[in-house]
Amino acid sequence: MSAVFLPVFHHFENGNVFTGSSGSFRYKITPNAVMIPPKNKEVDYPASSIKAEYWHGPLSYEFSEIEGEKTFPMSQDGRAEMQAWLDEHC
């Protein structure tokens, strides 16, 4: 079972940021969803990414020292890799 919770992939496809915690472990996930022009209604998956950052302690992102960060592909596999990476550092 995973130590950290991540929302479904669709959450990140829509450009939504997510923050979470597990005990004193804190993390922030920031997607970079690049849309395909001219209608900008579909995600360009190869050009898109998801950045994960983590820290420990009671303070919020703005008041903490980030201990690690990594960027993953915008894909179901990228989400799974991110989950494993966060679990490893939790």
Biotite code that builds the C-alpha atoms (Angstrom):
import biotite.structure as struc

atoms = struc.array([
    struc.Atom([0.000, 0.000, 0.000], chain_id="A", res_id=1, res_name="MET", atom_name="CA", element="C"),
    struc.Atom([1.189, 3.511, -0.819], chain_id="A", res_id=2, res_name="SER", atom_name="CA", element="C"),
    struc.Atom([2.302, 5.873, 1.924], chain_id="A", res_id=3, res_name="ALA", atom_name="CA", element="C"),
    struc.Atom([1.094, 8.964, 0.071], chain_id="A", res_id=4, res_name="VAL", atom_name="CA", element="C"),
    struc.Atom([-2.220, 9.708, -1.622], chain_id="A", res_id=5, res_name="PHE", atom_name="CA", element="C"),
    struc.Atom([-2.361, 11.016, -5.180], chain_id="A", res_id=6, res_name="LEU", atom_name="CA", element="C"),
    struc.Atom([-5.541, 11.930, -7.038], chain_id="A", res_id=7, res_name="PRO", atom_name="CA", element="C"),
    struc.Atom([-6.449, 10.267, -10.314], chain_id="A", res_id=8, res_name="VAL", atom_name="CA", element="C"),
    struc.Atom([-4.440, 11.153, -13.421], chain_id="A", res_id=9, res_name="PHE", atom_name="CA", element="C"),
    struc.Atom([-7.333, 13.241, -14.814], chain_id="A", res_id=10, res_name="HIS", atom_name="CA", element="C"),
    struc.Atom([-6.774, 15.727, -11.957], chain_id="A", res_id=11, res_name="HIS", atom_name="CA", element="C"),
    struc.Atom([-3.313, 16.544, -13.343], chain_id="A", res_id=12, res_name="PHE", atom_name="CA", element="C"),
    struc.Atom([-4.438, 16.515, -16.998], chain_id="A", res_id=13, res_name="GLU", atom_name="CA", element="C"),
    struc.Atom([-6.722, 19.416, -16.099], chain_id="A", res_id=14, res_name="ASN", atom_name="CA", element="C"),
    struc.Atom([-3.791, 21.432, -14.704], chain_id="A", res_id=15, res_name="GLY", atom_name="CA", element="C"),
    struc.Atom([-4.780, 21.122, -11.040], chain_id="A", res_id=16, res_name="ASN", atom_name="CA", element="C"),
    struc.Atom([-2.097, 21.471, -8.353], chain_id="A", res_id=17, res_name="VAL", atom_name="CA", element="C"),
    struc.Atom([-2.253, 19.000, -5.450], chain_id="A", res_id=18, res_name="PHE", atom_name="CA", element="C"),
    struc.Atom([-0.707, 19.174, -1.969], chain_id="A", res_id=19, res_name="THR", atom_name="CA", element="C"),
    struc.Atom([-0.749, 16.393, 0.590], chain_id="A", res_id=20, res_name="GLY", atom_name="CA", element="C"),
    struc.Atom([0.911, 14.945, 3.658], chain_id="A", res_id=21, res_name="SER", atom_name="CA", element="C"),
    struc.Atom([1.640, 11.695, 5.450], chain_id="A", res_id=22, res_name="SER", atom_name="CA", element="C"),
    struc.Atom([2.747, 12.324, 9.021], chain_id="A", res_id=23, res_name="GLY", atom_name="CA", element="C"),
    struc.Atom([5.454, 14.997, 8.845], chain_id="A", res_id=24, res_name="SER", atom_name="CA", element="C"),
    struc.Atom([6.076, 14.296, 5.132], chain_id="A", res_id=25, res_name="PHE", atom_name="CA", element="C"),
    struc.Atom([4.624, 17.018, 2.895], chain_id="A", res_id=26, res_name="ARG", atom_name="CA", element="C"),
    struc.Atom([4.443, 17.152, -0.892], chain_id="A", res_id=27, res_name="TYR", atom_name="CA", element="C"),
    struc.Atom([3.238, 19.376, -3.712], chain_id="A", res_id=28, res_name="LYS", atom_name="CA", element="C"),
    struc.Atom([2.435, 18.230, -7.240], chain_id="A", res_id=29, res_name="ILE", atom_name="CA", element="C"),
    struc.Atom([2.370, 20.853, -10.015], chain_id="A", res_id=30, res_name="THR", atom_name="CA", element="C"),
    struc.Atom([1.355, 19.812, -13.533], chain_id="A", res_id=31, res_name="PRO", atom_name="CA", element="C"),
    struc.Atom([2.547, 21.574, -16.664], chain_id="A", res_id=32, res_name="ASN", atom_name="CA", element="C"),
    struc.Atom([-0.256, 20.647, -19.069], chain_id="A", res_id=33, res_name="ALA", atom_name="CA", element="C"),
    struc.Atom([0.590, 21.979, -22.539], chain_id="A", res_id=34, res_name="VAL", atom_name="CA", element="C"),
    struc.Atom([-2.466, 22.241, -24.744], chain_id="A", res_id=35, res_name="MET", atom_name="CA", element="C"),
    struc.Atom([-2.553, 21.547, -28.500], chain_id="A", res_id=36, res_name="ILE", atom_name="CA", element="C"),
    struc.Atom([-3.374, 24.686, -30.540], chain_id="A", res_id=37, res_name="PRO", atom_name="CA", element="C"),
    struc.Atom([-5.417, 26.127, -32.092], chain_id="A", res_id=38, res_name="PRO", atom_name="CA", element="C"),
    struc.Atom([-8.407, 25.037, -29.972], chain_id="A", res_id=39, res_name="LYS", atom_name="CA", element="C"),
    struc.Atom([-6.356, 24.264, -26.831], chain_id="A", res_id=40, res_name="ASN", atom_name="CA", element="C"),
    struc.Atom([-8.814, 21.578, -25.724], chain_id="A", res_id=41, res_name="LYS", atom_name="CA", element="C"),
    struc.Atom([-6.485, 18.575, -25.805], chain_id="A", res_id=42, res_name="GLU", atom_name="CA", element="C"),
    struc.Atom([-3.301, 17.941, -23.827], chain_id="A", res_id=43, res_name="VAL", atom_name="CA", element="C"),
    struc.Atom([-0.040, 17.524, -25.755], chain_id="A", res_id=44, res_name="ASP", atom_name="CA", element="C"),
    struc.Atom([1.210, 14.666, -23.571], chain_id="A", res_id=45, res_name="TYR", atom_name="CA", element="C"),
    struc.Atom([4.794, 14.460, -24.908], chain_id="A", res_id=46, res_name="PRO", atom_name="CA", element="C"),
    struc.Atom([5.245, 18.206, -24.249], chain_id="A", res_id=47, res_name="ALA", atom_name="CA", element="C"),
    struc.Atom([3.615, 18.089, -20.795], chain_id="A", res_id=48, res_name="SER", atom_name="CA", element="C"),
    struc.Atom([5.049, 17.092, -17.407], chain_id="A", res_id=49, res_name="SER", atom_name="CA", element="C"),
    struc.Atom([4.285, 16.807, -13.698], chain_id="A", res_id=50, res_name="ILE", atom_name="CA", element="C"),
    struc.Atom([6.664, 18.199, -11.050], chain_id="A", res_id=51, res_name="LYS", atom_name="CA", element="C"),
    struc.Atom([6.731, 16.723, -7.543], chain_id="A", res_id=52, res_name="ALA", atom_name="CA", element="C"),
    struc.Atom([8.386, 18.408, -4.550], chain_id="A", res_id=53, res_name="GLU", atom_name="CA", element="C"),
    struc.Atom([8.643, 17.231, -0.955], chain_id="A", res_id=54, res_name="TYR", atom_name="CA", element="C"),
    struc.Atom([9.723, 18.417, 2.486], chain_id="A", res_id=55, res_name="TRP", atom_name="CA", element="C"),
    struc.Atom([9.364, 17.383, 6.129], chain_id="A", res_id=56, res_name="HIS", atom_name="CA", element="C"),
    struc.Atom([7.951, 19.418, 8.990], chain_id="A", res_id=57, res_name="GLY", atom_name="CA", element="C"),
    struc.Atom([4.877, 21.238, 10.199], chain_id="A", res_id=58, res_name="PRO", atom_name="CA", element="C"),
    struc.Atom([5.131, 24.274, 7.910], chain_id="A", res_id=59, res_name="LEU", atom_name="CA", element="C"),
    struc.Atom([3.451, 24.928, 4.569], chain_id="A", res_id=60, res_name="SER", atom_name="CA", element="C"),
    struc.Atom([5.223, 24.966, 1.210], chain_id="A", res_id=61, res_name="TYR", atom_name="CA", element="C"),
    struc.Atom([5.895, 28.706, 1.314], chain_id="A", res_id=62, res_name="GLU", atom_name="CA", element="C"),
    struc.Atom([7.674, 28.476, 4.680], chain_id="A", res_id=63, res_name="PHE", atom_name="CA", element="C"),
    struc.Atom([9.632, 25.246, 4.186], chain_id="A", res_id=64, res_name="SER", atom_name="CA", element="C"),
    struc.Atom([12.918, 24.170, 2.659], chain_id="A", res_id=65, res_name="GLU", atom_name="CA", element="C"),
    struc.Atom([12.244, 21.823, -0.259], chain_id="A", res_id=66, res_name="ILE", atom_name="CA", element="C"),
    struc.Atom([14.279, 18.639, 0.225], chain_id="A", res_id=67, res_name="GLU", atom_name="CA", element="C"),
    struc.Atom([13.704, 17.070, -3.171], chain_id="A", res_id=68, res_name="GLY", atom_name="CA", element="C"),
    struc.Atom([12.055, 17.633, -6.515], chain_id="A", res_id=69, res_name="GLU", atom_name="CA", element="C"),
    struc.Atom([11.661, 15.643, -9.692], chain_id="A", res_id=70, res_name="LYS", atom_name="CA", element="C"),
    struc.Atom([9.768, 16.037, -12.965], chain_id="A", res_id=71, res_name="THR", atom_name="CA", element="C"),
    struc.Atom([7.825, 13.161, -14.494], chain_id="A", res_id=72, res_name="PHE", atom_name="CA", element="C"),
    struc.Atom([6.131, 12.588, -17.851], chain_id="A", res_id=73, res_name="PRO", atom_name="CA", element="C"),
    struc.Atom([2.455, 13.540, -18.093], chain_id="A", res_id=74, res_name="MET", atom_name="CA", element="C"),
    struc.Atom([1.162, 9.972, -18.387], chain_id="A", res_id=75, res_name="SER", atom_name="CA", element="C"),
    struc.Atom([-0.315, 7.166, -16.307], chain_id="A", res_id=76, res_name="GLN", atom_name="CA", element="C"),
    struc.Atom([3.187, 5.636, -16.133], chain_id="A", res_id=77, res_name="ASP", atom_name="CA", element="C"),
    struc.Atom([4.618, 9.004, -15.056], chain_id="A", res_id=78, res_name="GLY", atom_name="CA", element="C"),
    struc.Atom([2.011, 9.214, -12.294], chain_id="A", res_id=79, res_name="ARG", atom_name="CA", element="C"),
    struc.Atom([2.960, 5.697, -11.130], chain_id="A", res_id=80, res_name="ALA", atom_name="CA", element="C"),
    struc.Atom([6.684, 6.618, -11.144], chain_id="A", res_id=81, res_name="GLU", atom_name="CA", element="C"),
    struc.Atom([5.898, 9.745, -9.136], chain_id="A", res_id=82, res_name="MET", atom_name="CA", element="C"),
    struc.Atom([3.893, 7.699, -6.621], chain_id="A", res_id=83, res_name="GLN", atom_name="CA", element="C"),
    struc.Atom([6.822, 5.295, -6.133], chain_id="A", res_id=84, res_name="ALA", atom_name="CA", element="C"),
    struc.Atom([9.326, 8.176, -5.830], chain_id="A", res_id=85, res_name="TRP", atom_name="CA", element="C"),
    struc.Atom([7.241, 9.953, -3.187], chain_id="A", res_id=86, res_name="LEU", atom_name="CA", element="C"),
    struc.Atom([6.652, 6.697, -1.281], chain_id="A", res_id=87, res_name="ASP", atom_name="CA", element="C"),
    struc.Atom([10.417, 6.078, -1.282], chain_id="A", res_id=88, res_name="GLU", atom_name="CA", element="C"),
    struc.Atom([11.098, 9.454, 0.362], chain_id="A", res_id=89, res_name="HIS", atom_name="CA", element="C"),
    struc.Atom([8.183, 9.430, 2.784], chain_id="A", res_id=90, res_name="CYS", atom_name="CA", element="C"),
])
